Amino acid sequence: MDLGEISNEEAGKYGKPLDGVRILAVEQMQALPFATQLLARLGAEVVKIEHPTKGESARGAAPSMSDPLGRPVGATFLRNNLNKKSVGIDLSTSEGQELFLRLVPKFDVVGDNFKPGTMDKFGIGYKAINDKYPDVIVISISGFGNSGNSPYQNWPAYNSVAEAMSGLYDFKKREGEPPVVNPMGAVGDIATSLFGAIGILAALRHREATGEGQYIDLAMFDCMASLADVAINFASMGIPREPDPAPYVIAPFSCSDGYLVIQFVREHQFENLAHLIGKPGWIEDSRFKERSGWGKHLHSEIIPALEKWAKNFTRSETSKLLAEANVASGPVLTPEEVINDPHLDERNMIVSLPRTDDVDEPILLPGNPIKMSKVSEGPETRVPWVGEHTKQVLKEELGLDQSELEDLQKAGIISP
């Protein structure tokens, strides 16, 4: 899907579900930007507050492309900031803080994902906002929360820290081996963002009913503990680590052109597999009477038989045959194969962002997975350059004239 393109165009007559919702986000990296980008795709207007010259930290992430002025725009920023405006304000200055507080009542939601206490230190935290504007919703995302008395409250945190503390790494660890860290990218950031988006929508609904804003305090640790629910649940039932052998099968196996993953958790699925690959004797085999037998004999019996059966089939052919037998499987795709996958193409899940640094091939980004029959997709707009919309927003929202803007620029309070 290209920038500016619209899918399901006939649904445009309904507008977007979040049309009219305005979000002012002091955000960085991914834990909040992913949430605000998702809400922007559903119609919200998102204005991003950044440092006036350097922008937010994700702009410096690697790999990167260059913007029209030759400044780096990191991959993390590119993935999380479509459909937003950028306003450059130095919030460490009293003048910048005043500008920010003047902007607040123009918006429905104010968000940040700084270390706890940062916004309060600047005089622009929830209390300062709520005292003046009690109908504004405020969301803060941090490693361990801004409220309460967590022993970790002042610890800095990235997603991998929250993932590690959730029990997930140790739950999946094998005896004698170190834990596998960050196995799936920024799961902690994205999980927190999704909970954040839900919290914002719930708070907006509450405000419709009561007229009151409120504070949403999200801790990445809490969100990962919820996402990795099996660690808490199984440990309380006497299983502190993933069972080995497991009473289910989740495993890779090879065929003629690569690997697939197969999963079955019920007896009828095992029986379907046994018939399909020519092993009907397994059904009455005492070794497989209990589900734990699947795991116990997985590598000695089940995987070798699967690979022998599939050796002349491609991944696609193998998955199709398994699907016809009602056994779940899927190919292990390379990133290049994901980019060219027909399913993702048909569902507009690859967004093409033209580069601005003389590289012909575009940057590719994941699209919006929320498909709604009465909501059109797109048009997507590119990520903003540092402070690109500063003058426009300050003129339109605060009525600042050219002379005032120039004075603020000269003082380094806003973007040049």
C-alpha positions in Angstrom: 0.0 0.0 0.0 1.4 3.4 -1.0 1.2 6.6 0.9 -1.9 8.4 -0.1 -3.7 5.3 -1.3 -7.2 4.5 0.0 -8.7 1.0 0.4 -12.4 0.3 1.0 -13.0 3.7 -0.3 -16.8 3.4 -0.3 -16.6 3.4 3.5 -15.2 6.9 3.5 -18.7 8.3 3.8 -18.7 7.1 7.4 -15.5 8.9 8.3 -13.1 7.4 10.8 -14.2 6.2 14.3 -11.8 8.5 16.1 -12.4 11.6 13.9 -12.3 14.6 16.2 -10.1 13.0 18.9 -6.9 15.0 19.4 -3.8 13.7 21.1 -0.8 15.7 22.3 2.1 13.2 22.8 5.4 13.8 24.4 6.7 10.5 23.2 9.9 8.6 22.3 11.0 5.2 20.9 8.0 2.8 20.7 6.0 2.2 23.9 3.7 5.2 23.3 4.3 6.0 19.6 3.0 2.6 18.5 -0.3 3.4 20.3 -0.7 6.9 19.0 0.1 5.7 15.4 -2.6 3.1 15.7 -5.1 5.6 17.0 -4.1 8.0 14.2 -4.8 5.3 11.7 -8.3 5.2 13.2 -8.8 8.9 12.7 -7.3 10.6 15.7 -5.1 13.7 15.2 -1.8 13.2 16.8 0.6 16.1 17.5 4.0 14.9 18.7 6.2 17.1 20.9 9.9 16.7 20.3 13.2 18.5 21.1 13.3 21.4 18.7 16.5 20.4 16.9 17.4 16.8 17.8 13.9 15.4 17.9 13.1 12.3 19.9 15.5 9.5 20.5 14.1 7.0 18.0 15.2 9.3 15.2 18.8 8.2 16.1 18.0 4.5 16.0 19.8 2.3 13.5 19.4 1.5 10.7 18.3 4.8 9.3 17.6 6.9 6.3 18.3 10.6 5.8 15.6 13.3 5.7 15.7 16.1 3.1 18.2 18.1 5.3 20.5 15.1 5.7 19.4 14.3 9.3 19.1 10.6 10.3 15.6 9.1 10.7 15.9 5.8 12.5 14.0 2.7 11.7 12.2 2.8 15.1 10.9 6.2 14.3 9.9 5.2 10.8 7.8 2.3 12.1 5.9 4.3 14.7 5.1 7.8 13.4 3.0 7.7 10.3 0.1 10.2 10.2 1.5 12.6 12.9 2.5 16.2 13.1 5.8 17.2 14.8 6.1 20.3 17.0 9.6 21.1 18.3 9.5 22.6 21.8 12.2 22.6 24.5 10.3 21.5 27.5 13.3 22.0 29.8 12.7 25.8 29.6 10.0 27.7 31.4 8.9 29.2 28.1 8.5 25.8 26.5 6.6 24.5 29.5 4.2 27.5 29.2 3.7 26.8 25.5 2.9 23.2 26.3 0.4 24.0 29.0 -1.3 26.5 26.6 -1.7 23.7 24.1 -3.1 21.2 26.5 -6.8 22.4 26.6 -6.9 22.1 22.8 -6.5 18.4 23.1 -8.5 15.4 24.5 -5.5 13.3 25.5 -2.0 14.2 26.7 0.5 11.4 26.8 4.2 10.8 27.7 6.5 7.8 28.1 9.3 9.4 30.1 10.9 8.1 33.3 8.6 8.7 36.2 8.7 12.2 37.6 10.1 13.8 34.5 6.8 15.6 33.5 6.3 16.7 37.1 9.8 18.1 37.2 8.9 20.2 34.2 5.7 21.3 35.9 3.5 19.7 33.1 2.6 16.4 34.8 -0.9 15.1 35.6 -1.5 17.2 38.7 -0.6 20.5 36.9 -2.8 19.5 33.9 -5.7 18.2 36.0 -5.8 21.3 38.3 -6.4 23.5 35.3 -8.1 21.2 32.8 -10.0 18.4 34.6 -11.6 17.1 31.4 -8.3 16.3 29.8 -7.2 12.6 29.8 -3.5 12.0 30.7 -1.7 8.8 30.0 1.8 8.0 31.2 3.8 4.9 30.2 6.9 3.9 32.1 8.8 0.8 33.1 7.2 0.4 36.6 4.4 3.1 36.8 4.2 6.6 38.1 1.7 5.9 41.0 2.0 3.6 44.0 5.2 2.5 45.7 6.9 0.1 43.4 10.4 -0.8 44.6 11.5 -0.4 41.0 9.7 2.9 40.2 12.9 4.8 39.5 14.6 2.1 37.4 15.1 2.9 33.7 13.6 0.3 31.5 13.4 -0.9 28.0 11.0 -3.6 26.7 13.6 -6.4 27.3 13.8 -5.5 31.0 10.0 -5.8 31.4 10.0 -9.1 29.3 12.7 -10.5 31.6 10.9 -9.6 34.8 7.6 -11.0 33.5 9.0 -14.6 34.0 8.7 -15.3 30.2 12.4 -15.8 29.6 12.9 -18.1 32.5 9.7 -20.0 31.7 11.1 -20.8 28.2 14.6 -21.5 29.4 16.1 -25.0 29.1 18.2 -26.5 31.9 21.8 -25.6 31.7 21.3 -22.9 29.1 21.1 -19.1 29.5 17.8 -17.4 28.8 17.1 -16.3 25.2 16.7 -12.5 25.4 14.4 -10.4 23.2 13.4 -13.3 21.0 10.6 -11.4 19.2 11.7 -7.7 19.0 10.0 -5.1 21.1 7.1 -7.2 22.4 7.1 -5.3 25.7 6.8 -2.0 23.9 4.0 -3.1 21.6 2.1 -4.9 24.3 2.2 -1.8 26.5 1.1 0.3 23.5 -1.9 -1.9 22.9 -3.0 -1.7 26.5 -2.4 2.0 26.3 -4.7 2.4 23.3 -7.4 0.4 25.1 -7.0 2.6 28.2 -7.3 5.8 26.1 -10.5 4.5 24.4 -12.0 3.5 27.7 -11.1 6.9 29.2 -12.7 8.7 26.3 -15.9 6.6 26.8 -15.9 7.5 30.5 -15.5 11.2 29.7 -18.5 11.0 27.3 -20.6 9.7 30.2 -19.2 11.9 33.0 -17.5 14.9 31.4 -14.3 14.1 33.4 -10.8 13.3 32.4 -8.6 10.9 34.3 -5.1 9.6 34.7 -4.0 6.3 33.0 -0.8 4.9 34.5 0.7 2.1 32.6 3.7 0.1 33.7 5.5 -2.0 31.1 6.2 -4.7 33.8 2.4 -4.9 34.5 1.6 -5.2 30.8 4.2 -8.0 30.2 3.1 -9.9 33.3 -0.4 -9.8 31.7 0.8 -10.8 28.3 3.0 -13.6 29.6 0.1 -14.8 31.7 1.2 -18.5 31.4 4.3 -17.9 33.6 2.2 -16.7 36.6 -0.6 -19.2 36.0 1.6 -22.3 35.5 3.9 -21.5 38.5 0.9 -21.3 40.8 0.0 -24.8 39.6 3.4 -26.2 40.4 5.0 -25.8 36.9 7.6 -23.1 37.1 9.0 -23.7 33.6 7.5 -24.9 30.3 6.8 -28.6 30.7 9.5 -30.9 29.2 8.2 -33.2 27.8 5.2 -31.0 27.0 1.6 -32.3 26.8 1.3 -30.7 23.3 3.5 -30.3 20.3 4.8 -26.9 19.0 7.8 -27.7 16.9 9.7 -27.0 13.7 10.3 -29.6 11.0 12.0 -29.5 7.6 10.6 -30.2 4.1 12.1 -29.8 0.6 12.6 -26.0 0.8 12.8 -25.0 4.4 11.1 -25.3 7.7 7.5 -25.3 9.0 6.1 -25.0 12.5 3.4 -27.5 13.5 1.1 -27.3 16.5 -1.4 -29.8 17.9 -2.9 -29.9 21.4 -5.8 -32.3 21.1 -6.1 -36.1 20.4 -8.2 -35.8 17.3 -5.4 -33.5 15.8 -2.8 -36.1 16.6 -5.0 -38.8 15.0 -5.5 -36.7 11.8 -1.7 -36.3 11.6 -1.1 -40.0 12.0 -3.4 -40.9 9.2 -2.0 -38.2 6.9 1.6 -39.2 7.2 1.0 -43.0 7.0 1.3 -43.7 10.7 -2.1 -45.0 11.8 -0.5 -47.3 14.3 0.4 -44.4 16.5 -3.3 -44.0 17.4 -3.3 -47.2 19.5 0.4 -47.1 20.4 0.8 -47.1 24.2 3.6 -44.5 23.9 1.1 -41.9 22.7 -1.9 -42.8 25.0 -1.1 -39.7 27.1 -0.4 -36.3 25.6 3.0 -36.2 27.4 4.0 -39.1 25.2 3.9 -36.7 22.2 6.6 -34.5 23.8 8.6 -37.5 25.1 8.8 -39.0 21.6 8.8 -35.8 19.6 12.4 -35.9 18.4 12.8 -39.6 18.3 9.6 -40.5 16.5 7.2 -37.7 15.4 9.7 -35.2 13.8 11.6 -37.9 11.9 8.4 -39.3 10.5 7.1 -35.9 9.6 10.3 -35.0 7.8 10.4 -38.3 5.9 6.8 -37.7 4.7 7.4 -34.1 3.8 10.9 -34.4 2.2 9.5 -34.1 -1.4 6.9 -31.4 -0.6 7.5 -27.7 -0.5 6.5 -25.7 2.6 3.4 -24.4 0.8 2.4 -27.9 -0.3 3.0 -29.4 3.1 1.0 -26.7 4.9 -1.9 -27.2 2.5 -2.0 -30.9 3.1 -1.9 -30.4 6.8 -4.6 -27.8 6.7 -6.8 -30.2 4.7 -6.3 -32.7 7.6 -7.3 -29.9 10.1 -3.7 -29.8 11.5 -2.3 -26.3 12.1 1.0 -25.5 10.6 2.7 -22.7 8.8 6.0 -22.0 6.9 8.9 -20.4 8.6 9.2 -17.3 6.3 12.3 -15.2 5.8 11.8 -11.4 6.1 12.0 -11.2 2.3 9.3 -13.8 2.0 7.1 -11.9 4.5 7.5 -8.7 2.4 6.3 -10.6 -0.7 3.6 -12.7 0.9 0.3 -12.6 -1.0 -1.8 -12.6 2.1 -0.2 -9.5 3.4 -0.4 -7.8 0.1 -4.1 -8.6 -0.3 -4.8 -7.2 3.1 -2.7 -4.0 2.7 -0.3 -5.0 5.4 2.9 -3.6 3.8 3.1 0.2 3.6 5.7 1.7 1.2 7.4 4.9 2.3 9.5 6.6 -0.4 13.0 7.5 0.7 14.4 11.0 0.7 18.1 10.1 0.5 18.6 9.1 -3.1 18.0 5.4 -2.5 15.5 4.1 -5.0 14.0 1.2 -2.9 11.3 2.4 -0.5 11.2 1.8 3.3 8.6 -0.9 4.0 6.5 -0.7 7.2 3.7 -2.9 8.7 0.2 -1.7 7.9 -2.9 -1.4 10.1 -4.1 -4.9 11.1 -7.5 -3.6 12.2 -9.9 -4.2 9.2 -13.4 -2.7 9.6 -16.2 -3.0 7.1 -17.3 0.6 7.6 -13.9 2.3 7.9 -11.7 3.0 4.9 -7.9 2.3 5.1 -5.6 5.2 4.4 -4.6 7.6 3.2 -1.3 7.1 5.2 0.9 10.2 5.4 4.7 10.0 5.8 6.5 10.5 9.1 7.1 14.1 10.0 10.5 15.8 10.0 11.8 17.3 13.2 9.5 20.2 14.1 8.0 20.3 10.7 4.6 21.5 11.9 5.8 23.8 14.7 4.8 27.2 13.2 1.5 25.8 11.8 0.3 24.4 15.1 1.4 27.3 17.2 -0.3 29.7 14.9 -3.5 27.8 14.6 -3.8 26.7 18.2 -2.3 29.6 20.1 -2.6 32.4 17.7 1.1 33.3 17.8 2.1 35.8 15.1 5.3 35.7 13.0 7.2 38.1 15.3 6.4 35.9 18.4 7.5 32.7 16.5 10.7 34.3 15.4 11.6 35.4 19.0 10.9 31.8 20.2 13.1 30.4 17.4 16.0 32.8 18.2 15.8 31.8 21.8 15.9 28.1 20.9 12.6 27.4 22.5 11.0 26.1 19.3 12.2 24.5 16.1 13.9 26.8 13.5 
